[in-house]
Amino acid sequence: MPELDAVDRQIIDQWQGGFPICASPYAEVAGQLGIVEDDLLQRLERLLADKVLTRFGPMYQIERMGGAFVLAAIAVPEARYEAVTAQVNALPQVAHNYRREHALNMWFVLATETPGGIAEAIARIESDTGLPVHAFPKEREYFVEMKLAVRQ
């Protein structure tokens, strides 16, 4: 784990939610942290590059914007796992992909600009891989806010 200073810890602890919506949000946050905007941006880039943060950005309810997303899974033969992973991850609609110890051993999220884009993405993956994709659309939505504090 890379060494985190007090400002890095504040960035992580204080900005997991409630990021300002204004013309210059990074400048506003930087001012609250007692640093300049360029320093904040460099710190965020470093935290992402060092994998301390895996993502820094807003969370959207894609359906409210006219889009769609779905959790999907494939049963991938072990001998083809790496190749199929590359094929699936090549699509820009794939938000993330992870392996599970299950008959359906590859799980990923598809996010598209329109609801019809889901079927198109699934058809493309099935065509590219020759494997059936199992889609699991959301039945209900829950909001679970989880904020993690950085230990001193």
HUUR-V958827 format. One record per helix or strand of 2 or more residues. SS is the DSSP state (2 for helix, 1 for strand). FROM is the first residue (numbers start at 1). LEN is the number of residues. Records with the same first field share a line. If there is no record, write none. Layout:
SS=FROM-LEN, FROM-LEN
This chain:
2=6-9, 25-9, 37-13, 62-4, 78-12, 116-14
1=68-7, 94-6, 106-7, 134-3
